[in-house]
Amino acid sequence: MTFDDLRIFVAVCRAGSLSAVARDLSCTQSAVSQHVKRLERATGVRLLERRPRGVVPTPEGRVLQKAAAEGITGLDLALRRLGELARGETGSVRVTTGATSVRHFMSDAVVTFRAEHSGAVLEFRTETSSGRCFEALAEGAVDLAWVTIGKPVRGIEQRPVVELPWVLAVRADDPLAGRTRITPDDLSGIQHIRFPENSSSRTHVDTALARLGVHLTSDTAVADWDTAILLAGLGVGHAVVPDLPGQGLGDTTAGPLRFLPLPDLPPLPVGWAVRRWEALTPLARAFADLVGARRSAPPPSAPPRPALPCPASCP
């Protein structure tokens, strides 16, 4: 039984497929299978059960998977720290999130973190969806993921930091621009700028609107909130977006755009996801705490933004 045997076994359990792991490792399926068989010989039990669409761990396999995953996480952190010490580095923090999240949620925390930990390395990896962020965490490629908080993901711990109300972005000359709030009836007939099908934001909006009996039409798709707002400003359509920190949403009187509250939509929870909070390095925890602290109130140098009406479910 080797460390590689355990690592590959955990990867197979997570992927549910020997061939998928073989592709990721650029080796043959037979080579992956040999690692699993070596573990089965060492433990004396069958660890995987074949199904029509892949494999799943047996009850005995689940026991080993849980223990091995926890051990690999701790060992990976230790090996990484040893490598940093050998290179004379003071440590690093690896973060994954969407393309616009650093600007909206982390910019001031990044400045403070760099001032307090000048020798630390701060790495950002951009992903297109929360799902891809979870995968990066599971693979051990990052320490922290800033995501839309949603359904539980096996092997991942999620911690909400802030709930974002929704607003409708429209041009100042749009017929809806004079409203103080947008009701479900107001949304009928708008030209909606939609998010990708696999995005948490789209799922959240579509689910909430379906419960209200609203079905939007759309001929424009974007990958992120900022692009949706940009296109709304160009008159391409209407964008249902969260009230993003630093974006100036909630200001219904200035500029070429109006951001009108949608109080009937439940707020969007966003925050951190990690493999295990107790296994975070002190540096990673420090950065996560900084972002959380900055999100609890506007930066001291910025005037408070006008409060938006809040749904009944909002704290």
Protein Blocks (a to p, Z undefined) as FASTA:
>chain_A
ZZklmmmmmmmmmnopaklmmmmnopafklmmmmmmmmmmmnopafbdcdfbbcdddfkl
mmmmmmmmmmmmmmmmmmmmmmmmmnopabdcdddddfklmmmmmmmmmmmmmmmmmmbc
cdddddfbfklmmmmmmnopafbdcdddddddehiacddfbdcdddddddfkbfklmpcb
dcfklmgopacddddfkbmklmmmmmmmmmnopacddfbdcfbfklmmmmmmnopaccdd
dddehklpoiakgcjbdcdddfkbccdddddddfblklpcfklmmmmmmmmmmmmpccfk
lccdddddddfklZZ
